[in-house]
């Protein structure tokens, strides 16, 4: 049950990252949302939680770090996709 919750949380964070970056106007790419959300949540959420001293507890700093991490992953993927389409 925890794994399903983690996947759903990552998907929501990834979708939010696409909406913040404006790429959600064409529709949300759910595969990108899941991948960016999970990777961004793991890296960003874990780093920010540990830096702020919250440990691995579910705190607002981890949620903010998850969103920032997902934004970075999504922006990187969109940049790579646009760059490869241009060449």
C-alpha positions in Angstrom: 0.0 0.0 0.0 2.9 2.4 0.8 4.4 1.8 -2.7 1.1 2.8 -4.4 0.9 6.0 -2.2 4.5 6.9 -3.2 3.8 6.4 -6.9 0.6 8.5 -6.7 2.4 11.2 -4.7 5.2 11.2 -7.3 2.7 11.4 -10.1 0.9 14.4 -8.5 4.2 16.2 -7.9 5.3 15.5 -11.5 2.0 16.8 -12.9 2.3 19.9 -10.7 5.8 20.5 -12.1 4.5 20.3 -15.6 1.7 22.7 -14.9 4.2 25.2 -13.2 6.5 25.0 -16.2 3.6 25.6 -18.6 4.0 22.3 -20.5 0.7 21.1 -19.2 -1.2 23.4 -21.6 -0.9 20.6 -24.2 -2.0 18.0 -21.7 0.0 16.3 -19.0 2.5 13.6 -20.1 1.7 11.1 -17.3 4.8 9.0 -18.0 7.0 12.0 -17.6 4.9 13.0 -14.5 5.5 9.7 -12.8 9.3 9.5 -13.6 10.0 13.2 -12.8 7.9 13.0 -9.7 9.5 9.9 -8.3 13.1 11.0 -9.1 12.5 14.6 -8.1 10.8 13.5 -4.9 13.5 11.1 -4.0 16.5 13.4 -4.7 15.0 16.8 -3.9 12.8 15.7 -1.0 15.5 13.6 0.7 18.2 16.3 0.3 16.1 19.2 1.6 14.7 17.1 4.5 18.2 16.1 5.5 19.7 19.6 5.1 16.9 21.1 7.2 17.4 18.6 9.9 13.9 17.0 9.6 15.3 13.5 8.9 13.1 11.4 6.7 9.9 12.4 8.3 7.0 13.7 6.2 7.5 17.5 6.7 6.8 20.6 4.6 10.5 20.9 3.7 10.4 17.5 2.0 7.3 18.4 0.0 9.0 21.7 -1.1 12.1 19.8 -2.0 10.0 17.2 -3.9 8.5 20.0 -6.0 11.8 21.6 -6.7 13.4 18.3 -7.6 10.5 17.5 -10.0 10.8 20.9 -11.6 14.5 20.4 -12.3 13.9 16.9 -13.7 11.0 18.1 -15.8 12.8 21.2 -17.1 15.8 19.1 -18.0 13.7 16.5 -19.9 11.8 19.2 -21.8 15.1 21.0 -22.7 16.6 17.7 -23.9 13.5 16.9 -25.9 13.4 20.3 -27.6 17.1 20.1 -28.3 16.9 16.7 -29.9 13.8 17.7 -32.0 15.7 20.8 -33.3 18.6 18.8 -34.7 
